[in-house]
Amino acid sequence: NLNVLDYDYYFRATDLILEGDMAGSMLLFNDVLESGFNGHEFINGLASHFRNLLMCKDSSTVQLLEVSDNIKQKFIEQAPKCSALNLLKGLRAMNDCDVQYKSSKNQRLTVELAIMRICALHKAPDGSAIAAPQKKKVLNSAS
């Protein structure tokens, strides 16, 4: 009624991301769009969710969550499943998406790419899956 996505969407999205389930993540995002929300709302909400998970990584910062006790408990339960490094890299990907969103000619693709990058983080434990590809050195066959 308030045109605000329910927390459950973000908990489900995070579970799919943690599984590296790109297809499931894309289907969930499509469901969000079909429910009348736009990609910008979704990616910003997911960024807030990741921020809250990061705050739950340390017991002294849990108090910074501005949610009900019931929702806070869900964050506390989900946080140990996430690495702080991947949460930070995910936040960076979402921030990049936020900055690019309004000027993008294909806003849906902009959000989908961010979601794919974040899913890829969780397939590679060191987060290397979203690093820029290294240029291969070309060997000179005449040597």
Secondary structure, 3 states (H helix, E strand, C coil): CCCCCCHHHHHHHHHHHHCCCHHHHHHHHHHHHHCCCCHHHHHHHHHHHHHHHHHCCCCCCHHHCCCCHHHHHHHHHHHHHCCHHHHHHHHHHHHHHHHHHCCCCCHHHHHHHHHHHHHHHHHCCCCHHHCCCCCCCCCCCCC
